[in-house]
Amino acid sequence: MKRNGYISWDEYFMGVALLAAKRSKDPNTQVGACIVDSNNIILSTGYNGFPYGCSDDLYPWEREGEDTKYNYVVHAELNAILNARGKNLKGARLYVDLFPCNECAKAIIQSGIAEVVYLYNKYADSEATRASARMLQSAGVKLRQFKTDTETIVLDFKANA
């Protein structure tokens, strides 16, 4: 008999996105993304951070001022799309904890991703997020807020030690 209490595909992929977010060095907002195909195979992951070759120690993490992170950071969704390195993303699902911005929405649409599963929409009232939702809906990208009764998933690196 199979065991009870295993996680769903949605929980698994959102968990991977949240785990990817842990790689972000952003002191304020850590976002992760996971792209999967129709067979539930992970195609790519990404998190918000600076492009390759741009040192985390030399570029600003500040949110306000003359030179801010916003000029340099690649968002998790775009990073996941770029990290796919040309894989066919047509019909794929993208799991991300923060609802995509308008710039990421453009990349999502152009890459052929069919569904965005998001955990929360913290900036729902912002102009950029409203534009994002409008474009995604116009392009036929399904938007779905992640729902689960599971509150936590524990990773134990010493479980079998």
Salt bridges, closest charged atoms under 4 A:
ASP10 OD2 - ARG144 NH1 2.59
ASP26 OD2 - LYS69 NZ 2.63
GLU103 OE2 - LYS106 NZ 2.93
GLU115 OE2 - LYS142 NZ 3.88
GLU115 OE2 - ARG144 NE 2.70
